[in-house]
């Protein structure tokens, strides 16, 4: 019988709002790709000459990561820690 429970790539944080580090290989792939793309922004859009383009690019990379976390991450809410 197949397991019907959702498979989250990013767990909800224990304290605060948001997601923690990835828990699946797919999540790690997305996270590392976002880090590489974020780092490439300085080379693709040098901030000294193309500051607005650099900011727009970096915001787009972060927005894409947040969007993927919304789709594949555990539902998040403000959390105060594990309940006893």
Helices and strands as residue ranges (DSSP letters): E 10-12, E 15-16, E 19-22, H 25-44, H 51-72, E 79-80
